[in-house]
Amino acid sequence: MPDFTIQRDDLTSPEIAELLADHLREMEQHSPPESVHALDLIKLKQPGITFWSIWNGDDLVGCGALKELDDKHAEIKSMRTDPKYRGQGAGRQMLLHILGESRQRSYTRLSLETGSMAAFEAARRLYASHGFSECGPFADYVLDPHSVFMTIELQ
């Protein structure tokens, strides 16, 4: 099992830019344009969003972000694992990091949007295995057959 490390990221490295571009391309492959809610590099730099990268030595493995919706509710954004590292626990480690950070910030609810298609099944299983359950749209989202909304109440 690789020894992953997570660090807060300033979104300036070419590796991050490439990983996020791949993320957007993959989302666009599986979802119609109006159903792609992934944030690009510029939008991830907005106030209220904290971004982390996960590494195996000098290799970028993945990323994840936390967007504050209000003082008690946040959203997971841009969870991505490089395909060569999928199934090795990086996504789980990033999710646990984001859950821990959410609790530290005293959020009482953490939500996310992911795809409803088969390509997103592993992500939905990961979130469900950590206590997330399906919910209705939140924040500015609307009901969409291509989206699954999930949430967890934090303690």
C-alpha positions, -999 to 999 in steps of 0.1 A, spaced: 0 0 0 15 34 -10 23 59 17 1 89 8 5 124 22 -21 151 20 -12 188 18 -30 220 14 -24 231 -22 -22 265 -38 -33 252 -72 -2 265 -90 16 234 -101 14 221 -136 6 186 -122 -25 200 -104 -36 218 -136 -33 186 -156 -51 165 -130 -80 190 -129 -81 192 -167 -83 154 -169 -111 156 -142 -132 180 -163 -126 160 -195 -138 128 -177 -169 145 -163 -177 159 -198 -173 124 -212 -200 110 -189 -224 139 -184 -241 164 -206 -227 199 -203 -255 212 -181 -249 184 -156 -211 189 -152 -207 206 -118 -169 201 -115 -150 233 -108 -121 244 -130 -88 258 -117 -100 294 -115 -132 285 -96 -113 264 -71 -93 295 -61 -124 313 -49 -127 323 -12 -145 298 8 -128 268 -9 -100 249 6 -81 226 -18 -58 196 -9 -36 174 -30 -26 138 -21 9 125 -30 29 93 -31 64 107 -28 68 131 -58 38 116 -77 5 135 -76 -22 109 -67 -53 130 -64 -71 159 -49 -102 171 -30 -117 203 -20 -141 217 7 -165 245 -2 -182 263 26 -219 268 19 -227 285 52 -213 284 87 -228 249 93 -229 233 59 -201 225 34 -197 206 1 -171 182 -11 -158 193 -45 -132 180 -70 -125 146 -55 -103 129 -80 -78 101 -80 -53 95 -108 -65 63 -126 -32 46 -119 -38 50 -82 -75 40 -81 -84 12 -57 -53 19 -35 -71 39 -8 -62 74 -18 -98 85 -23 -107 70 11 -78 89 27 -88 122 11 -125 117 21 -114 110 57 -93 141 57 -122 162 44 -145 147 70 -120 155 98 -115 190 86 -153 195 84 -157 184 120 -128 206 131 -146 236 114 -178 226 133 -199 220 102 -229 200 111 -236 188 75 -214 178 46 -229 173 11 -218 164 -24 -230 160 -59 -218 131 -81 -229 115 -113 -257 89 -115 -241 69 -143 -222 37 -139 -188 55 -142 -196 71 -108 -206 39 -90 -173 35 -72 -175 71 -59 -211 66 -47 -201 34 -29 -171 51 -12 -193 79 1 -221 55 12 -195 34 31 -186 65 52 -222 73 61 -234 95 33 -269 89 21 -288 102 -9 -307 135 -4 -324 161 -26 -306 190 -43 -289 215 -20 -274 249 -24 -279 260 -61 -284 225 -75 -317 214 -91 -331 180 -96 -312 163 -125 -314 127 -137 -276 128 -142 -268 138 -106 -269 120 -73 -269 142 -42 -256 128 -9 -252 142 26 -240 133 61 -249 148 94 -216 155 113 -212 152 151 
